[in-house]
Amino acid sequence: MARCTVTFRPANVTVEVDTEKPVEGVGLAGSLLNIASANRVEIDHPCEGVGTCGLCYVEIEAGLANLSPPLDDELEMLDQTAPNPARFRLACQAVVLGDVVCRVPS
């Protein structure tokens, strides 16, 4: 079992995640969006987690290397929507591989 923690700020919700049993839902299995939704942390996602709206971006405060690598489509979307694309990920596309701290924009 590979366990890690994900912290969502500013709600200060920290959850333990088993990366070998990814949380299903909208977006990719084990994504920040699925973990947030399963733990009642709200992240805007009008496209239902398919990565086309760009509104579920979150700032990664720690653990950027502990997320799946972004694909070109995600990077293009972040360039259009995120204030600083290098520090942000789409929650629906970022699959958790280790400890992460992220900030959900208000």
N, C-alpha and C positions, 0 to 999 in steps of 0.2 A: 504494500500500500504506500503510495506517495502522497503525503499530506503536506499542505501548505496553507498559508493564510492570505486572505484578500481583505483589505481595509478600504471602505468607501468613505470619503470625506465629502462634505462637511458633516454628514450624518454620524460619523464615527462608529460605523457598523463594521465589525471584524468577524469574518466567518472562516471556519476551517473547511478546506476543500480537499477531496480525494481526487487527484488528477487521473487516476486509473478508472474512475467511475464518473465521467463528466456529466454535469447537470445539463439536461435537455430542455428545450423550450424554443424560443425564437432565436435567430442567429445561429452561429456555429455551436455545436455541443461543447460545453466547458468554457464558453465565452464569458467575458465580464458581464455582458448583458443578461445572460441566463442566470449567473450567480446572483446578480443584483435583484433580478425579478423574483427568484426563489426566496430571497431574504427581505423582501418588501422595501428595497431601495429603488426609488423611481429614477429611470433614465428615459428621456424622450426617445421614441423610436417609431415614428409614423409609418415607416416602410416595412414594419413588422420584422426587422432584423435581417433584411437581405442586403444591406450595405449600399442602398441607392439614395438615401436621403441625406446622409452625412450629419444628422442631428444627434446621434448618440455618442458623439466624441467625448472622451474623458481625458483629463490631464494625468499623466503617469508621474507620480511624485517619487516613487521608488519601485525598482524591479522591472524596468523596461525590458531587460534581457530575459526576464522570466515569462515573457509572452511570446506566442507564435510570431514569426516574422510577418510583417505586413506585405500584402500582395500589391501589385501596381495599381489596381483599381482603388484600393483603400487609400494609397498614397495620393492619388489624384483627387479623391474626394476630400481628404484632409487639407490639401492645398487650397481647396475652394471654401472650406467651412471653418477650419480650426484656426484660432489666433496665432498659434506657434506650432506648425505641423510636426516638428521634430520631437516635441514633448507630449503629443496627443496620439490617441488611438481610437478607432471606432469600437465601441464596446461590443457590438455584435460580431466583430471580426477577430478580436483579440482573445485567443484561447490561453487560459492560464496554465503555466507549466511550473510555477514556483511562486514564492511570496511576492505580492504586489500591493502597493498603496496607490489609490487613484482618487482624484477629485472630480466630482460630478458638478458641472457648471450649473448655476442656479438660473 
